[in-house]
Amino acid sequence: MTSTAPLGLQGAYLLGERTSHDQLRGRLLEVAANLLTAEGADGLSMRRIATEAGCSTTVIYTMFGSREGLAEALYLEGFERFRRFLEGVPARKDPLEYLTALGPAYREACMAEPGFYTLMFEKAIPGFAPSERARTLARAALNILDRVISDCISAGYLVPTQPRKIADALWAAAQGAISLERAGHLRDGRTYEAVTMATICGYLTPKSAPKS
């Protein structure tokens, strides 16, 4: 069988070039997210990002194509960070315990990434609308919820239905509470915990429902 992996000096050079490219891309997205948090959409100019990142505007246009391309990259990076955050939650043997552990982690991810959050959920850049492909990839970042909910259904904890139906209901409840908290209407995460747990309880099977 023939290997397609780069070999020797050429392979090392290509690997180093790719690593450098990825590091610079990550740096540019981080700078852009920080500017979005600190100054809003007005601070998100290619020239300003280039100055803060220590590169030329040509580099940014080469990587992202346009300001809209940069916005979409930020949008996708935000969801990718959420995916990594949720995937970092230690798995539990009991799927229902695992599902309830993912709830606080999702809120923590939202609060930890304000720059990305505003673009993902609050239309921080006027006129920006993610492409259908970006929306599909964004939702895929939450597939861990679908998988764990599917395990809960198989274990008899949740009523038989499409896992995504429950995941989307849970996502909607979570986002509503987080939006209110970020706007200052809620003091802490207690309401978030209450509404997410209530959503899960709404899908529990009779044998799994808490006894009154």
Secondary structure, 3 states (H helix, E strand, C coil): CCCCCCCHHHHHHHHHHHHHHHHHHHHHHHHHHHHHHHHCHHHCCHHHHHHHHCCCHHHHHHHHCCHHHHHHHHHHHHHHHHHHHHHCCCCCCCHHHHHHHHHHHHHHHHHHCHHHHHHHHCCCCCCCCCCHHHHHHHHHCCHHHHHHHHHHHHCCCECCCCHHHHHHHHHHHHHHHHHHHHCCCCCCCHHHHHHHHHHHHCCECCCCCCCC
